[in-house]
Amino acid sequence: MNDAVNLADFELRAESLLPKGVWDFIAGGSGDETTLAANRAALDAVALLPRVLAGSGGADTGSQLLKCEASLPVAAAPMAYQRLVHPDGELALAAAARDIGIPYVASVLSSATIEEITEVGAVTWFQLYWLRDRSQVDAMVARAEAAGCQVLMVTVDVPVLGRRLRDVRNAFRLPAEVVAANLVSGGFSTAHSNPLRGESAIAAHTQEIFASALGWADLEWLRERTTLPLVVKGILDPRDAVRAVETGADAVVVSNHGGRQLDGAAASAAALPAIVDAVGSRCEVLLDSGIRSGTDVLRALALGASGVLLGRPLLWGLAVDGAHGAHQVLSLLLSELRDALTLAGCANPAAARTLAVL
């Protein structure tokens, strides 16, 4: 992919390489995919007002996310089962994050263990879904801490898995060689079973192992359980953002799960400004869902975000050429952001937060 000029070039190549069921699993949304489409439309609707005569020269993209140094205000989003798209999976993507200099968020549903991932050497954050057995949650947090993870992220918008029609139509299941590696030792079942027509093995597996009644008391327990910075991912309502801060969250991620949970939920970029206003400077605010370019990162910063999570484009790069492909995606994104900041008259990401938007 040396001829790639933007992230969308990797999308086209990845789709041509991956089996249809796998492509639909990573590309699809829930329901009629209206929220999936809305994420893109909301970002495209943000019109920036660049500053001129800023006298800053070329921009510096360096940033800090949760006190972690980053070469640009981006972290690799938590994504499950990355060995679906490349045999090296999470280890390759973590290596790309390490080499470009951004945090890598390892999912509890990774197809490599948290210990294997942290050994790669990236700044690693750990993302947690709430399991039915709280002792297993406690054990996973302990493992993440022992492995050297620097931040704990809990995803709160999956009481049940959204109805993802592509997976249902494909009766999608994991191949035998791809497992939730962090959970195997705990005796959990897998998503390998042959689903009936009109069912998704992924959805059935989620229903079996996830707790559907997660509440604020659980988040309070988690805050008391760990001294790691705590990030709450899956916030769209400002009232929930405020409650998360009051519970001790160090950051919130404004996210609709990439359009994969409640279809009809607000686009993340549309929800972002009200949440930034509601929490003020009390915590960091990250944006997830729909980021596809350096201009999108600039838009998120101008809307008040501290940074963004990048998801599907990293899987595209991973599918095309493993760690090298993912690194190419991040290199392109860095170059795009540097150009966008410079053209907007911003010396750095902090300056971008002062831009006006229409």
C-alpha positions, 0 to 999 in steps of 0.5 A: 500500500505504498500508493495509499494517500488516505485512510480510505485507500486501506478500507478498499483494500481490506474489504477485498482481502477479508472474508465477507463475514469478517468484513461485515463484523468489523464494518457493520453497525446495528439495526438499519445502521443509521447511527453508523452513518450519522457518525460520518455525517456529523463530522462532515457537518463541522465547519472549521474557522481557521486562523490566519497570520498565526506566525506559528510555522509547522505544527507540533502534533505532540500531546498528552492523554491521561498524562501519557505522552503521545505523538498525536492526540490519538489512542488505538481504540479497544477492539475485540478479536484482532486475529480475525483480520491478521494472524499477528492481531493485537501484537501487531497493532500494539507494535504499530502504536508503540512505534508511532508513539500513541497509547494502545487500548487492549480489549478484555476480548483480545485474541492475545492475553494482556500479558502478551500485549504489554510485552510489546512495549507500547503504552498500554491501557486496558479496556474492561467489559463488566463480567457476570462474576465480579470476582472475575472482574477483580481478577482482570483488573489485577492482571492488568495492573500487574502487567503494567497497564497505565489506564483502566477503561470500562465500557458501559454501553453494552448491557446487551449486544446491539442487534447487528443484522449483518452478523445475524444474516451471516450467522457469524461465529469465530473461527476455532483459532481465534479466542478471547485469550484473557478469558480462557483460563477463567473457564468462560465459553467461546463464540465458536458455536454454530449458531442457528440461521438468523443468530450470531454466536458473538451476540449469544456469547456476550449475553452469556458472559456480560452483566446486563445490570451494570449500575453506578454502584459498580463503577464506584466499586471499580473506582475504589478497587484501583488506583489507575486513572479510570476512563468511562467509555460509552457516554452520550448524555451530559448527565451521565458524564457529570455522574461519571466525574462525580464517581471519580472518573478521570476521563469520559469517552463520548461514544456510540460504540461506532454505531454498533449498539443502540441504532438511532443514538446520537452521533458522537460528534454531535453529542460532544460539545454538550458533554464538554460544557457539562464537565468543564475542566474536571476530566478529560473528554475523548471522542470515539466513533467515525474518525477517518482523517487528520481533519476529523481529529482537528474537528474533534479538538475544535469541538472540545475533545482532549483527543480521539480513539481510532478504531476501524482504520487500524483494522484496515491497515492490520488486514492489509499488511499487519504491523506495517499496514497499521503503522502506515495508517497512523503515519498518514493520520499524523501527516494529515493532522500536522497539515490540518493544524498548520492550515488552521493556524494552530501550533499544536493540538491545544491551540486547536481547542480554541478554534471556532466552528460552524 
